[in-house]
Amino acid sequence: MDKIRSTTILAVRRQGKVALGGDGQVTLGNVVMKSDARKIRRLHGGKVLVGFAGASADAFALMERFEAKLKDHQGSVPRAATELAKDWRTDRVLRRLEAMMIAVDRDSLLVVSGTGDVIQPTEGAAAIGSGGSYALAAARALLAYSEMGAPEIVRAALEIAGDLCIYSNRNIEVEEV
């Protein structure tokens, strides 16, 4: 079976606001299977946003675990992400999951991976997925050379990525906290 490839997820922090967005494309090999997937979810009473890239079932399993960690740690995104990364790295079942996620709230913007990484970018932007590098480059340029707000930067950068990456599209969803 062909490897499932898809997704561009981008988070941007600017002027005290954080926006998280994703495209809607899901591909299997060289076929677009779905163009309007929702890859951004609100957790912890809507105060935390999570975007995921990778296998959908794996991403949902991680999201459920992350939500439980948020509950255990009174909504602390850094603490919940660190505890999830520890579990993900050491648990025999979780280690096999093929997904990444970005978690944001008003104070935090973190990339969490299965290798145990919890990364807080210094540039105010982070991206994952097949089109992530395109979206990140566009977001960094817009942060440096425009006055656009976080949601506008996320949308514009995802549109650029959708034009460049064959595994991304312009069916974009943007949420803000």
PyMOL commands that set and color helices and strands:
alter all, ss='L'
color gray80, all
select helices_A, chain A and resi 56-72+77-90+94-96+132-145+150-164
alter helices_A, ss='H'
color red, helices_A
select strands_A, chain A and resi 4-6+8-14+17-22+26-28+31-34+40-43+48-54+99-104+109-112+118-119+125-129+173-176
alter strands_A, ss='S'
color yellow, strands_A
deselect
rebuild
show_as cartoon
